[in-house]
Amino acid sequence: MNLLFDPLFQVPLAVGLLASILLPLLGCLLHAREEWLAALGIAHITAAVQLLGATVELSLLASGGLGAIVAVIAKYSFSQQGNLGYGLLMLMGWAILYLVAANSSLGESLAHALSDGQIFLVGKEQLIAMIVVAIPFLICLPWWSKRLLRARFFVGYEQANKLSAWRWHGSFDLLAALLLAFSTASLGLMASFALVLLPAWAVFTWTNTWRSALIASVMLGVASYMAAFVLALQYDQPFAPVQVAVLLVMAILLRSVMPPILKIHKTA
């Protein structure tokens, strides 16, 4: 535990904490829209573009921003095919990622960093990138929640009332892609996807309000991240697989245990 207070790990800890707060919130919105698989496809596309950017020495902010734009365009191009389209995005991004890695001098090491995560090596650039996306994301969250949920459960409302729906759908997709780009560069592809997928999956079965679902998913994301960070440091393990394993165990336990406990509490 003393390692958590080591100045060497303060910036990585802060970057991961931001990601473990924001990604579960994103996951709740994506689950509500039934677009959770889109996160994996977008993460692969942004990782591929970031790797391409690294080969021409683009900064993290520049390559992440470019990756987000490319990912959003690709998402809209395949959106009519639903989860199949998101699967195609993932395969496309994966193929580009490793073909670039195989044909550039630093590509292989960078590809492994994007795939496996490099949380213990991140610096102020990654922290600034996460803060840049965190501020507008959290500001827009209440605005998005009302409008995106309405669009999901009241199909046709926007068209019937001639609303400019592109403002919230477009801004959400762009900031979501930016968040996935920057978190993937730090935590890794699968660790980021796990923080999107598992907290919402674990809490949606027993929470009865949107607010409680958001709070519970964030608590699970942060708890799993802190546990994984300590375990990976303590036992000198790669962070991303530890994060995925810890979160997977915690999510399954929470999903299994909480509904019976709440049922007993209600009948008592």
Solvent accessible surface area in square Angstrom, and as a share of the most:
residue,aa,sasa,rsa
1,M,132,0.59
2,N,131,0.67
3,L,71,0.35
4,L,14,0.07
5,F,152,0.63
6,D,49,0.25
7,P,107,0.67
8,L,128,0.64
9,F,25,0.10
10,Q,97,0.43
11,V,36,0.21
12,P,3,0.02
13,L,27,0.14
14,A,35,0.28
15,V,0,0.00
16,G,0,0.00
17,L,53,0.26
18,L,41,0.20
19,A,0,0.00
20,S,0,0.00
21,I,58,0.29
22,L,0,0.00
23,L,0,0.00
24,P,0,0.00
25,L,11,0.05
26,L,0,0.00
27,G,0,0.00
28,C,0,0.00
29,L,1,0.00
30,L,7,0.04
31,H,33,0.15
32,A,13,0.10
33,R,39,0.14
34,E,106,0.48
35,E,26,0.12
36,W,87,0.31
37,L,36,0.18
38,A,0,0.00
39,A,1,0.00
40,L,16,0.08
41,G,0,0.00
42,I,6,0.03
43,A,0,0.00
44,H,12,0.05
45,I,6,0.03
46,T,0,0.00
47,A,0,0.00
48,A,2,0.01
49,V,16,0.09
50,Q,10,0.05
51,L,1,0.00
52,L,81,0.41
53,G,3,0.03
54,A,38,0.30
55,T,63,0.36
56,V,105,0.60
57,E,162,0.73
58,L,77,0.38
59,S,58,0.37
60,L,24,0.12
61,L,74,0.37
62,A,46,0.36
63,S,5,0.04
64,G,0,0.00
65,G,19,0.18
66,L,83,0.42
67,G,0,0.00
68,A,0,0.00
69,I,92,0.47
70,V,58,0.34
71,A,0,0.00
72,V,22,0.12
73,I,111,0.56
74,A,14,0.11
75,K,6,0.03
76,Y,104,0.40
77,S,79,0.51
78,F,46,0.19
79,S,34,0.22
80,Q,171,0.76
81,Q,89,0.39
82,G,29,0.28
83,N,70,0.36
84,L,118,0.59
85,G,0,0.00
86,Y,7,0.03
87,G,17,0.16
88,L,64,0.32
89,L,0,0.00
90,M,53,0.24
91,L,102,0.51
92,M,77,0.35
93,G,0,0.00
94,W,137,0.48
95,A,39,0.31
96,I,65,0.33
97,L,0,0.00
98,Y,69,0.26
99,L,115,0.57
100,V,23,0.13
101,A,8,0.06
102,A,81,0.63
103,N,120,0.62
104,S,34,0.22
105,S,116,0.75
106,L,121,0.60
107,G,1,0.01
108,E,116,0.52
109,S,70,0.45
110,L,57,0.29
111,A,1,0.00
112,H,92,0.41
113,A,19,0.15
114,L,13,0.07
115,S,25,0.16
116,D,67,0.35
117,G,17,0.17
118,Q,48,0.21
119,I,1,0.01
120,F,50,0.21
121,L,148,0.74
122,V,10,0.06
123,G,29,0.28
124,K,147,0.62
125,E,77,0.35
126,Q,29,0.13
127,L,37,0.19
128,I,91,0.46
129,A,0,0.00
130,M,0,0.00
131,I,73,0.37
132,V,79,0.45
133,V,1,0.01
134,A,5,0.04
135,I,99,0.50
136,P,45,0.28
137,F,0,0.00
138,L,80,0.40
139,I,126,0.64
140,C,30,0.18
141,L,20,0.10
142,P,94,0.59
143,W,84,0.29
144,W,0,0.00
145,S,11,0.07
146,K,129,0.55
147,R,56,0.21
148,L,2,0.01
149,L,34,0.17
150,R,47,0.17
151,A,23,0.18
152,R,77,0.28
153,F,128,0.53
154,F,134,0.56
155,V,131,0.75
156,G,40,0.38
157,Y,88,0.33
158,E,27,0.12
159,Q,155,0.69
160,A,83,0.65
161,N,75,0.39
162,K,182,0.77
163,L,66,0.33
164,S,49,0.32
165,A,18,0.14
166,W,185,0.65
167,R,112,0.41
168,W,4,0.02
169,H,35,0.16
170,G,27,0.25
171,S,37,0.24
172,F,1,0.00
173,D,4,0.02
174,L,71,0.35
175,L,22,0.11
176,A,3,0.02
177,A,0,0.00
178,L,33,0.17
179,L,0,0.00
180,L,1,0.01
181,A,0,0.00
182,F,6,0.02
183,S,0,0.00
184,T,0,0.00
185,A,4,0.03
186,S,0,0.00
187,L,0,0.00
188,G,0,0.00
189,L,6,0.03
190,M,95,0.42
191,A,0,0.00
192,S,0,0.00
193,F,16,0.07
194,A,6,0.05
195,L,0,0.00
196,V,0,0.00
197,L,39,0.19
198,L,16,0.08
199,P,0,0.00
200,A,0,0.00
201,W,84,0.29
202,A,0,0.00
203,V,0,0.00
204,F,73,0.30
205,T,66,0.39
206,W,48,0.17
207,T,24,0.14
208,N,128,0.66
209,T,77,0.45
210,W,63,0.22
211,R,180,0.66
212,S,38,0.24
213,A,4,0.03
214,L,23,0.11
215,I,91,0.46
216,A,15,0.12
217,S,0,0.00
218,V,29,0.17
219,M,128,0.57
220,L,11,0.06
221,G,0,0.00
222,V,38,0.22
223,A,45,0.35
224,S,0,0.00
225,Y,0,0.00
226,M,54,0.24
227,A,38,0.29
228,A,0,0.00
229,F,0,0.00
230,V,33,0.19
231,L,75,0.37
232,A,1,0.01
233,L,28,0.14
234,Q,105,0.47
235,Y,142,0.54
236,D,130,0.67
237,Q,90,0.40
238,P,81,0.51
239,F,7,0.03
240,A,5,0.04
241,P,71,0.44
242,V,25,0.14
243,Q,0,0.00
244,V,41,0.24
245,A,53,0.41
246,V,24,0.14
247,L,0,0.00
248,L,78,0.39
249,V,85,0.49
250,M,56,0.25
251,A,0,0.00
252,I,82,0.42
253,L,104,0.52
254,L,46,0.23
255,R,76,0.28
256,S,68,0.44
257,V,72,0.42
258,M,42,0.19
259,P,45,0.28
260,P,68,0.43
261,I,87,0.44
262,L,51,0.25
263,K,141,0.60
264,I,120,0.61
265,H,136,0.61
266,K,150,0.64
267,T,106,0.62
268,A,115,0.89
